[in-house]
């Protein structure tokens, strides 16, 4: 979840900087809004940035659900106040990022408010996740995140330990070749 959050924050920052640079270029006259190259760059960069952002949001949502389920498997309280608090504040700031920029009088101010709210939401989510994970680690004594256990152990490679028929077959073949 932390990786998706960091990537999302970076994408928001890059898109905000590019948007402000494009707006400044059009406003100063350095770029003509009716020029084909200006329109093409907006048509290419906009959807790509939107898809990357959407991928990050979907990744955040899926990893958040997995994290909550894993936390509940480890402790009865699950993520606890810090985890759920970070999650609620994250969603609140993301919702405000859609509402507040409209009320800001300048474009650059609106972009800055939206970016600050989105990046702040991810910071709160990551902070809540790390605090909850630290609490769960202290309570359970597990050092692996989200209680992950390795799926394959060294015993899995010794077929004779889990299937005596395989052991008999190995011994029979050794006797026939020896």
Secondary structure, 3 states (H helix, E strand, C coil): CHHHHHHHHHHHHHHHHHHHHHHHHHHHCCCCCCCHHHHHHHHHHHHHHHHHHHHHHHHHHHHHHHHHHHHHHHCCCCCHHHHHHHHHHHHHHHHHHHHHHHHCCCHHHHHHHHHHHHHHHHHHHHHHHHHHHHHHHHHHCCCCHHHCCCCCCHHHHCHHHHCHHHHHHHHHHHHHHC
